[in-house]
Amino acid sequence: MATTQPAYSSAVNTSAENTAVSSSVLTESSSDRFTDRLWAETQALRESIDSLEFLRRLGDGTLPLDAFRTYIEQDKLYLEGYSQALSLVAAHAPNPQAAGFWSNSASTAATVESSLHDGLLTGGILPAESSRLEHSQACLGYVSYLIATAATAPYAVSAAAVLPCFWIYAEVGRDLAASAREVLDADPTHPYAQWVSTYDAPEFHESVAKARELVDAAADAATEADREAMSEAFRIASRFELMFWDSALHPQPWPAS
């Protein structure tokens, strides 16, 4: 996921439940859950994400404003495509509960999240847009892959493909938010630290936990061939997470552009 503001909430829990959910989402388990297998298989990718210069500078407040604007612009474009992919996952869901969760997540990405991004882009804090907005190579590749997978692959595979945007973001967001709060303590007027400081909101971790439950349930009902395809989809989406974040600070222009 590219990183998004935490608003994929599917239910309201007590604070104690939220704490338990957050702990379970962000702590690797020795259980035999299929999603734990996905997490373990992508460890090297996740370590590469954690070490990105972009994420370090986003958290410590030293990311240049033009790079932050690029990130927000691309995240807005990503959310438009991601909401389409989530809607397709919802359409193929095996039961109303799963369909409702994916559909609600799609709606949030398309409306609430997009509005928040628009507000940041037009609020006068960031540099003005310097050129026509278009998808970066990483962004277009990511959303195209997710939409194609959600449209053509079995439900279990498409659910696994959209999971990294929930889960990896939750892990990364926890550390980013902690760093951003330190930045705010030193400079309450920092132009984007307040935005980043919300990246570990409890309701987002609740949604990550629900998404994991749905992917685990889909894996339980899937064939072995589909489970292998789920692993591949999760791995590919995780690669795109890495590429998306890195491209905000190290853009790759389109050929002959």
HELIX and SHEET records of a PDB file:
HELIX    1   1 SER A   15  LEU A   26  1                                  12    
HELIX    2   2 PHE A   34  GLU A   41  1                                   8    
HELIX    3   3 GLN A   43  ASP A   50  1                                   8    
HELIX    4   4 GLU A   53  ASP A   60  1                                   8    
HELIX    5   5 LEU A   65  ALA A   91  1                                  27    
HELIX    6   6 PRO A   96  THR A  108  1                                  13    
HELIX    7   7 ALA A  109  GLU A  113  3                                   5    
HELIX    8   8 SER A  114  THR A  122  1                                   9    
HELIX    9   9 GLN A  137  THR A  152  1                                  16    
HELIX   10  10 TYR A  155  ALA A  186  1                                  32    
HELIX   11  11 ALA A  193  VAL A  196  1                                   4    
HELIX   12  12 PRO A  202  ALA A  221  1                                  20    
HELIX   13  13 GLU A  224  LEU A  249  1                                  26    
END                                                                             
